[in-house]
Amino acid sequence: MGLNRMKAEEMNKFQLIWGVVLMVAGVGVFYRIPQVMPSIAELETFEPIIPFIKFCFYLIGIILFGGGVKKVYKNIEKMKKSNSTE
């Protein structure tokens, strides 16, 4: 039983780290959009749909950040519950 608990704790830590990575990736997308959009706007093919491309990039950033926050929150709650039962 101790081995299973240890694996569960390691998995919770991994999930917590993964949540933080998702949050950082979301912030990175927000940081890079203003830098990348001018080079995308230079391409004639994408010129008419630049607002849609911007919307999609920002949506990806929101989804990444939101998913990371959700994962971190859930795993912190799991860790609190497991610590209170000990």
ROFI-55437 format. One line per field, with one value per residue (C-alpha): residue number from 1; residue in three letters; z, x, y. Coordinates in pm, 1 decimal. Example, Ala and Ser with C-alpha at 12.3 -4.5 7.8 and 13.67 -1.06 7.14 Angstrom:
REM ROFI-55437
nr = [1,2]
rest = [ALA,SER]
up = [780.0,714.0]
east = [1230.0,1367.0]
north = [-450.0,-106.0]
This chain:
REM ROFI-55437
nr = [1,2,3,4,5,6,7,8,9,10,11,12,13,14,15,16,17,18,19,20,21,22,23,24,25,26,27,28,29,30,31,32,33,34,35,36,37,38,39,40,41,42,43,44,45,46,47,48,49,50,51,52,53,54,55,56,57,58,59,60,61,62,63,64,65,66,67,68,69,70,71,72,73,74,75,76,77,78,79,80,81,82,83,84,85,86]
rest = [MET,GLY,LEU,ASN,ARG,MET,LYS,ALA,GLU,GLU,MET,ASN,LYS,PHE,GLN,LEU,ILE,TRP,GLY,VAL,VAL,LEU,MET,VAL,ALA,GLY,VAL,GLY,VAL,PHE,TYR,ARG,ILE,PRO,GLN,VAL,MET,PRO,SER,ILE,ALA,GLU,LEU,GLU,THR,PHE,GLU,PRO,ILE,ILE,PRO,PHE,ILE,LYS,PHE,CYS,PHE,TYR,LEU,ILE,GLY,ILE,ILE,LEU,PHE,GLY,GLY,GLY,VAL,LYS,LYS,VAL,TYR,LYS,ASN,ILE,GLU,LYS,MET,LYS,LYS,SER,ASN,SER,THR,GLU]
up = [0.0,72.4,-278.4,-435.6,-216.6,-322.0,-689.0,-637.7,-469.8,-751.4,-1007.3,-822.9,-826.6,-1197.2,-1268.2,-1064.7,-1264.1,-1588.4,-1485.8,-1424.6,-1764.7,-1930.9,-1757.7,-1868.2,-2224.7,-2222.4,-2102.7,-2366.9,-2640.7,-2519.4,-2512.6,-2864.2,-3049.5,-3087.9,-3208.9,-3462.9,-3607.9,-3818.5,-4000.9,-4060.7,-4183.1,-4446.7,-4624.2,-4878.8,-4838.2,-4472.9,-4497.6,-4517.2,-4219.2,-3975.9,-3714.6,-3721.3,-3683.7,-3388.8,-3229.5,-3271.3,-3117.7,-2819.9,-2777.3,-2771.0,-2503.6,-2293.3,-2320.7,-2224.0,-1928.5,-1811.6,-1836.6,-1636.0,-1363.8,-1343.2,-1319.3,-1054.7,-847.6,-861.2,-770.2,-480.3,-348.1,-386.2,-201.0,81.8,113.0,116.1,378.2,601.9,598.6,724.4]
east = [0.0,290.4,426.5,93.3,73.5,425.3,336.1,23.9,226.8,482.6,201.9,45.0,380.4,420.0,67.8,140.0,458.2,270.3,8.8,278.9,433.7,93.9,56.7,403.9,329.4,8.1,196.8,462.3,198.8,69.6,425.1,510.5,193.8,295.1,639.6,519.7,213.3,404.1,592.5,266.9,100.2,372.7,249.8,-11.2,-199.0,-281.8,-341.4,-724.3,-756.1,-510.9,-783.4,-892.3,-532.2,-480.4,-801.5,-687.8,-346.5,-498.2,-753.5,-472.1,-295.5,-611.5,-679.0,-320.4,-315.1,-664.4,-589.4,-272.4,-452.4,-720.3,-462.1,-257.2,-566.7,-696.3,-360.2,-305.9,-647.6,-550.7,-224.3,-406.9,-655.8,-382.3,-183.6,-488.4,-566.8,-218.8]
north = [0.0,237.7,193.5,292.1,601.7,698.1,660.2,871.5,1146.9,1144.1,1161.9,1456.8,1639.1,1565.9,1694.2,2007.9,2071.7,2005.9,2263.9,2523.7,2443.3,2496.8,2833.0,2942.3,2831.6,3038.2,3345.1,3278.9,3279.0,3616.7,3749.7,3628.2,3735.9,4104.0,3997.4,3739.7,3913.2,4169.3,3893.7,3704.0,4024.8,4064.5,3751.8,3852.7,3524.8,3592.9,3967.6,3951.5,3716.3,3879.3,3953.6,3588.1,3468.8,3705.1,3578.7,3217.1,3282.7,3464.1,3184.5,2927.3,3134.0,3159.7,2786.1,2698.1,2935.7,2839.8,2468.9,2517.1,2712.8,2443.3,2164.0,2344.6,2422.5,2065.2,1915.3,2154.0,2050.0,1681.4,1741.2,1919.3,1632.4,1367.1,1561.1,1607.1,1231.5,1139.9]
